């Protein structure tokens, strides 16, 4: 008898829904920031994020290094999207992941839901714990990724402002020296 597992977590991220949608659902972008994924490619080479697109995933070693193929579905950019496994994933009969992005003042409310059916009842507790950790780390890393981009932008803007101020001070000193020479 397959035992169901359902995990749902929500976090508020300071970014637009369209940016988060692409970060969370586009396989090439996702593998760059999500420590739970080692590999994510469209099946058959180059593909696009569309309904029924097949993607091959490989989890990290702490997630047992499982490889599986998933089919994207329920894609409604930039509000929602998700995928479900085509075949069983190790001890899981079925694995689905869905994302909901709800805009709100100051950012976006991101809800990630993972549903799974365990093939063997004796592995339900450890697998559930592993999936809880996966969801939590994925959401935290998404937040860090967005904050890192914002922090880099602020740092660049601060550096530009500092350089401009330095140039203005140098120009003012040169002007003062030139005025002294004239006298």
N, C-alpha and C positions, 0 to 999 in steps of 0.2 A: 504494500500500500504506500503510495507516494505521499509524503508529508509536506504540506505547503509552508513556505517561509515568506513573510512580507515585511519589508523594511522601508520606512518612509521618513526622510529627514528634510528640513527646510532651513535655509540660511538666506540672509539678506546680503547682497553683494552690490558694491557701489560701481555699477556699470550699466550700460544699456542692454536690453534683452537681445538685440540682434548680435552683439559682440559675444555675449555669453552663449547664445545658441550655436554659433560657429565653433567656439572653443570647446564646448561640451560634446557636440555631435559629429564634427568633421574629424574623421579618423587620424589624418596626418597631423592636425593641430593638437588633438587630444593626447596622442602618444608623447608629444614634446613636454607636456606639463604634468600628466597624471602618472605618479609613481607606481600605480597598480598595473599599468599596461607596459609591456615591453615592445609589442609590435601591433600595428593595426594598419591593414591594407585593404583596398577594394579588391574583391576577387576578380581576376581577369585583367589585372593591371590598372590603368587609369579609369576612374569612375567618378560619379558625382553623387552628392548627397540627395537621393531621391527615394521615394517609397519603393519598397521591394529591392533596393540595392543590397548586394551581399558583401559582407566585410569579414575578413579573417582577423581574429583577435588572438593575442597571446598574453596571458596574465604573468605577473612577476612571480618569482620563486616563492615569496611568502603567501601567494595565492595558489600554490601548488603548481605553478607554471603551466596551467591548463591552456590548451589551444582549442579554438572552436570557431565555427562560422555562424554569423548572425545576419538576420534580415531586418533592414530598417523599415519602420512603419509608423503611422500616425504622425507624419511630419507636417507641421503647420508652422512655417517660419514666421516670426520668431517666438511664437507662444509655446509650442510643445514639440516633442519628438521622442523617439525611442527605438529600441531594437529588441528582438527576441532570438534566442538560439534556434538554429535549424534542427540540430540533433542534440543528444544528451551531452553534458559538459562534465566529464569526470563523474563524481558522485551525484550530480544533479541531472534530473530528467529533463528539466526545462529551466531556462534562465532568461529573464526579461529585465530591461532597464528602461525607465522612462524619465523624462525631464519636463518640467513645467516652468516657464519663465513669466512671471507676472510683474509688469512695471508698477512702480510705486514711487512716491517722492523720495529723492535721494538715492535711488538705485533700483534693483530688481530683486523680487523674492524668488529664489530658486528652490524648487522642490525636486528631489531625486527619489525615485521609488525603484526598489529592486524586489522582484518576485521570483521565487524559485520553488521547484518541487524536488525534494530529496528522493533518490531512488531507494535508499536503504535507511530505515528508521534509526539505526544505531549511530549514524553520522550527523544527525540533525543538529545537535547542540554545537559541536565544533564548527560545522559549516555555517551555522547561523552567526556564530561569533566572528568568523572570518569575514562574512558578508557585511556585518555591522561595521567592522573596522574599515573595510573597503569603502563603504559609503561615506563614513566620516572623513577619511583621509582624502577622498576625491573632492568633497565639498570644500574642505580646508585648503587644498592645493589650488582649486579654482579661485578661491578668494585671494590667495597669495599671488597667483598669476596676474590677476587683475590689478591688485595693489602694487605689484612689482612694476607693471607698465605705467601706472599712475605715478609711482615714486620716481621712476626713471624720467618721466616727462617733467615732473617738478624739479628734479635735480638738474636736468638740461636747461630748463628755464632759469633756474637760479644761477647756474654757471654763466649763461649768456648775459644776464643782468649784471653779474659781477664783472665780467669782461668789459661791458659797456661803461660801467662806472669807472673802472680803471682807466679806460681810454679817455673818458671825460676829464678825470683828474689830471692825467698826463697832458692833455691839451690845455687845461687851465694853467698848469705849471709852466708849460712852454710859452703861453701867452704872457704870463707874469714876468718871465725872464726877458722876453722880447720887449716888454714895456719898460723894464729896468734899464735895458741897454739903450733905449731911445733917450732916456733922461740924462 
